[in-house]
Amino acid sequence: MATKNTMTPSGGVFQSHRGGQIGFGSSSMSPMTIQQQISQDAQRQAQERWKILQETQTKIFETMQDVTVHRARTGDLARRAWEQYIRH
């Protein structure tokens, strides 16, 4: 008769019905260490998102400034060209 190969959790280790143990994660890390690592990773990710947000806002601001300056110059050039056309 064939033996079952199902697993049941047993305190951080899965116990196979065949008698073997299959670990998940490092058994040397305490729950507090895992929680601290998760917290540090979340903080690092938040800092990276903040940095990306700031860079994006800076690029948007610079683009808006360039467009504003270009519009002013274009309008000024068009006005000058129109005045020259009228005068000659």
Summary of the structure (lengths in Angstrom):
residues: 88
radius of gyration: 33.0
end to end distance: 107.3
largest distance: 107.3
contacts: 161
relative contact order: 0.06
helix: 65%
strand: 12%
